[in-house]
Amino acid sequence: MRSAAVFMVISTLLFTGAPALAADVDAQSRAYFETGAKAYEKGDYLNAIRAFEQAYALTKRPGLIFSIGQSYKRQYTVDAKPQNLRKALEHYRRFLAEDKTGKRRGDASSAIMEIEAILARFPAEQEAAATTPDPPQPTQISVTTQVEDAMISIDGGKPRTLEPVEVTPGKHKVVIQAPGYFPEERELYAGEKQMTAIDVPLRPMPAKVSIEGREGSTVTVDGLPMGSLPLVTPLEIDAGERTISVSQSGFVTYTKDYAVSRGQSLKVKADLSRTRQRIGSFILFGTGVLIAGGGVLMAMGSGAAYAQGTEIDQRRKAGSITAEELATYSTLRTQQSDLLVGSTVAFNVAGATAALGFLLYYFDDPKLTPPKAKKDEKVPTREPSPGLRDMMLVPAASPGFAGLSFGARF
């Protein structure tokens, strides 16, 4: 029979009512479950069956029986062996017996009727002739992780995609790696004719940032202080959109947004220019010094005029002086007074100018622009749950069957 059906995407809660699994069992069941899901999506139904059977052995969740039935049903579309239909039929019936209230009971019942109708068309002799022994079970290792493009290497071999790998029984060293993630190494024991699966979360690498700039400058990333220049080691920051600032009193703050990726090495050269306020403070300091220098010269001139006038006055007291000397004495006294007043004013102005320059210098703090809302680079994660939770069944059609394709999450 050739048929095609289009169904709405339906979400099925398959694993309910059981207590939380222990952490190690949860990790194992996750690995087998995801191995089965990926194998099913790729049309590798035999490995999907192996993986789902291993997950069921750990969790006893009825939903996995349904998934095994689905895999056997789909395998029939590959090899046309009636024995796969009978195994699918067996698992659908087991599912109905174990899950009395499941939402997929209707789907299982429909599948049973569909398979029974197909098997009824096979004469007993034809079915017996089409039945062949199951192939020997290979010894396999399967590794899953949250990173889709991760690769595995077994015993130092060539990296390969995350698919079940046939190995010899015994211990094996597995290395899991992906661009932008720290590699992980595990040692697994592969049991003979068994599928050994493990789930290995990969840790994202930080981006490394080297910054060149004025010594003593403060470095901030997204508004958070990260240290002062020179940095002993490059900064390690999370991947994503980051605002990097380099600041120092008296200098215009360097601020720039960068999009950094996992494992990236970034070099930043922060050229800081002096602020107008700092330049103004230096001008005021210099002006104050010049004015003070003028005050010193006027004070010295006042002192010299005083000394000369005192000498003339002493001669006047000892005897007599000429009219010309008396006029000189009067002029010197006037000069002394004027220069003394001028030097006093100069020193006061110099002090005020220097004070203003100090205030401009002291309060010339770096101005930091508030960072934009940071956007982290999305890191693949899995929900932290105590056990298997949801599975998605997606309608799919193929010659001879209207079926459901498979996807899953924890």
C-alpha positions, 0 to 999 in steps of 0.5 A: 500500500502506498499512502501519504498523510500530512499531520500537524506537528505534535508534541508528546510527553513520553517520560512522566511519572517516574522519580528523578534519575541519578546523575550518572544514569541521567547522563547515560540515558541522555547519551543513548537517547540523543544517539538514537534521535540523531541516528533516526533523523539520519535514517540509521534506524538500526542504530536508533533501535540499539540506542533506544533499547539501551536508554529504555534499559536505564529508564524504563520509560514507555515512550522509548518503547514507542520510539523503538516501534517507530524505528522498526517501522521505518526500517521496513521502508529500508529493507522491506523485511516483514520481521521488522514490521512484526517487531514494530507491532510487538513494541506498539502493543507493549507501549499500549500495555505499559502506558495506559494514559499516554497521548500517543496511544491513538498513534500506536493503535493506528500504527498497529492497524496499518501494520496488521493490514500490510502483514495480512497481504503476506502469504506465510511462505513469502514472509518466511522466505523474506525473514532473515537472521538479524545481523551480528551486533557490532561493538560500538562507541557513541559520543554526544555533546551539545555542539553540533559540529563537534568531532571525535577521535578514537585512539588517536585516529582521524577526527570524525563526526558524532556517529556510532563508531565500530571498535574492538572490545576493550578500553579506548581513548576518546577525544571530543573537540570543536572549534572554540571549545576546550577539547575533552578526553574520556576513556571508555570501555566498549563491551563486546557486541554492545553500544557504549554511549557517553554524553560529554558537555564541551566548555566554551573557550574565552576570547583573549584580548591583549591591550597596548596603551599608556602605563597605568591606564584602567581597562574595563570590559562592559563597564567592569574593571579588569585591571591596569596597563600593562597587563600581565596576561591577556584578558579572558572574556566571554565571546559576544559583543563587548565594549572595551574601554581604556581610561586614565585621568587627563586623557580622552577615554578610548572606547570601542565595541568589539564582536569577539568569538570563542577562542579568538585572540584580539589585539587592541591598541588604545591611543589616548590623547590629552583632554582639553581640560588637562591642556588648560590646566597646564596652560594655567600652571605655566601662566602662574609660573610666569606671573610669579616670576614677574612678582619675584623680579618686582620684589627684587627691584623693590628691594634694590630701590629700598637699599639705594634709598637707605644709603642716601638717607644715611648720608643725609643723617650724617651730614647734608645731601644735594638737591639732586640726591634728595630727588633721587631718594624720593624717586627710589622710595616711590619705586620701592612702594610701587614694585612692592605692591606689584609683586604682591599683586603678581604673587596673588594672581599667580596663586589664584591661577595655579589654584585654578589649574590644580582644580582643573587637573585634579578633577579631570577624571576619565569619562566612561560611556555607559556600555551597551547591553551586551549580547553574548555569543550563543553557546549551545546548552541543554536544559538541566533536568533530572531525566528524559522529558519531551520528544517531538514527533514530526509527520513524514511520508514514505512509500508504503507508510505515513509515519512520524519523524523524530526529534528530542530534547531533555 
